[in-house]
Amino acid sequence: MNRVRPLVCAAVLALPWSGAAWQEPSQPERGEQIMNAACTTCHDTRPIDTQALDEEAWTKQVKAMIDKGAEVKSDDVRPLVDYLVKYHGPLPDGPGKQLVLNICTQCHDLQRVRRERLSPEGWFEVLEAMLNEGAPLSEKDFPDVLRYLARNFKPER
């Protein structure tokens, strides 16, 4: 008789259930809601994903879009800019930056790139996995992206 399965089941049943696993997905944060309502009525998110602007530049960009007719209430400018900086904010300059912006953001926001802190070997494995998922990263550009990520998003000491 296999005694492992009953022990595993008993252990799982003994876990405290918070109900978190059964909750409805959370609502997007306010800035994302504003972006989806105001920005994507004229364009998709690619121009947002590939800019990587800082707070000052996003503020100017949002105001320029409002001048062009984007419907953003004055009270919504701050949450929108905060969201844009957090998820689409600046990346360090250097060779490979444009490749990361053009390739990685096809599937990921910049927050996902920024929060990873990997060794060069770790980034190599991530890039290999992304290639297996269909990332359009050429053999020629692979080393530049790897160097950029390994230099700028290494483990913190």
Secondary structure, 3 states (H helix, E strand, C coil): CCCHHHHHHHHHHHCCCCCHHHCCCCCCCHHHHHHHHHHHHCCCCHHHHCCCCCHHHHHHHHHHHHHCCCCCCHHHHHHHHHHHHHHHCCCCCCCCHHHHHHHHHHCCCHHHHHHCCCCHHHHHHHHHHHHHCCCCCCCCCHHHHHHHHHHHCCCCC
